[in-house]
Structures are given as structure tokens and as C-alpha cells.
């Protein structure tokens, strides 16, 4: 086997090793036990429509909202007083979980590609 080919195989193996290590780092995120809430928390500002309200002169009403997809439609839920911090934490966990899941899919796809390259490079014709 030529030096160039051995170097290529070595790079492929190193790439596989790095991807496997990244999987090890993702597993704890996927295995956490704390609850998740699907959605995003944000502040909504709006006018109520009453002509004598302060919002008519620019001081808009502020409401913290949980935006989530349910049955293919976006649902907005007003967050009750005292639940904001908990919902922010749980939605951040959900988003971290989904990013880890997506990355895991990318890694597996790349690993299959690298394994196919390794097999092709190692295969010998009789």
C-alpha cells in the first residue's frame, strides 16, 4: 500500500474517531431527565384598542408568551405570573435537546459516508 493511500486511510479513521467522540458528548444532553417544554418564550407588546389607555400613546402592554406548534398550527399561550423562569428553562432544554438530536443525525450520516470510503479504499479485487 502506498504512503498516500495509508495517509488517506489514517485521515478517514481519525475523522471517524472525532465523530464518535462528538456522539459521546451529545449523549448526556439526550439522556437528561429534567422535563422539556416544546416552544419558545418571548415578550409580546401590543395595544388593547381602548382610546384612553396608556398603550394608545405608545406605552404598549407587555405579556410573556409561550409560542408552540400544535397539530400543525402555532399556538400562543400567555405565561402566568411565577411560571416564566421555569418555562424559559424548560424551553431552553427542549431546544438544546433538539439541536443535539439534529447533530446526531448529521454525524451518523457523515459516519456512514466515511465508512463507505474506508471500505472502498480497503477493498481488494481477487
C-alpha positions in Angstrom: 0.0 0.0 0.0 1.3 3.4 -0.9 2.1 6.1 1.6 -0.5 8.4 0.1 -3.2 5.7 0.5 -2.1 4.9 4.1 -2.4 8.6 4.9 -5.8 8.8 3.4 -7.0 5.8 5.4 -5.5 7.3 8.6 -7.4 10.6 8.0 -10.6 8.7 7.5 -10.1 6.8 10.7 -9.3 10.0 12.6 -12.4 11.6 11.2 -14.5 8.6 12.4 -12.9 8.8 15.8 -13.7 12.5 16.2 -17.3 11.9 15.2 -17.6 9.1 17.7 -16.2 11.4 20.4 -18.8 14.0 19.5 -21.5 11.4 19.9 -20.2 10.7 23.4 -20.5 14.4 24.2 -24.1 14.6 22.9 -25.4 11.5 24.8 -25.7 13.3 28.2 -27.8 16.0 26.6 -30.1 13.4 25.2 -30.3 11.4 28.4 -31.2 14.2 30.8 -34.2 13.5 33.0 -35.5 17.1 33.5 -38.8 18.0 31.8 -38.9 19.7 28.5 -41.5 22.1 27.0 -41.7 22.4 23.3 -41.8 26.1 22.2 -40.2 29.5 22.6 -40.7 32.1 25.3 -40.8 35.7 24.3 -42.3 39.1 25.2 -45.3 40.3 23.2 -46.1 44.0 23.1 -49.5 45.2 21.9 -52.2 47.8 22.0 -55.5 46.9 23.6 -57.6 49.2 21.5 -59.1 51.4 24.2 -58.7 55.0 23.2 -57.9 56.3 26.7 -55.4 53.6 27.6 -51.7 54.4 28.0 -51.0 52.0 25.1 -52.7 54.4 22.7 -49.8 56.9 23.4 -47.0 54.3 22.9 -46.7 52.5 26.2 -47.7 49.1 25.0 -49.0 46.2 27.1 -46.3 43.6 27.7 -47.1 39.9 28.1 -44.8 36.9 28.2 -45.9 34.3 25.7 -45.1 30.6 25.0 -45.3 30.0 21.3 -45.6 26.4 20.3 -46.6 24.3 17.4 -49.6 22.0 18.0 -51.3 19.9 15.3 -49.6 22.0 12.6 -50.6 25.3 13.9 -48.8 27.9 16.0 -50.4 28.3 19.4 -49.7 31.3 21.7 -50.1 30.8 25.4 -49.9 33.6 27.9 -47.5 32.7 30.7 -48.9 33.0 34.2 -47.1 35.0 36.8 -44.5 32.9 38.6 -44.1 30.3 35.8 -41.8 32.4 33.5 -38.4 31.3 34.8 -39.5 27.6 34.8 -40.8 27.7 31.3 -37.7 29.6 30.0 -35.5 26.8 31.4 -37.7 24.0 30.1 -37.9 25.5 26.6 -34.1 26.1 26.5 -33.7 22.4 27.5 -36.0 21.4 24.7 -34.1 23.5 22.1 -30.8 22.0 23.3 -32.2 18.5 23.1 -33.5 19.2 19.5 -30.1 20.6 18.4 -28.3 17.6 19.9 -30.8 15.2 18.1 -30.2 17.0 14.8 -26.5 17.0 15.2 -26.6 13.3 15.9 -28.4 12.7 12.6 -25.7 14.7 10.8 -22.9 12.7 12.5 -24.4 9.3 11.6 -24.8 10.4 8.0 -21.2 11.5 7.8 -20.0 8.4 9.6 -21.8 6.1 7.1 -20.1 8.1 4.3 -16.7 7.8 5.9 -17.2 4.0 6.5 -18.1 3.6 2.8 -14.9 5.4 1.8 -12.9 3.2 4.2 -14.5 0.1 2.7 -13.8 1.2 -0.9 -10.2 2.1 0.0 -9.5 -1.2 1.7 -11.3 -3.5 -0.8 -9.1 -5.5 -3.0 -10.0 -7.3 -6.1 -9.1 -11.0 -6.2 
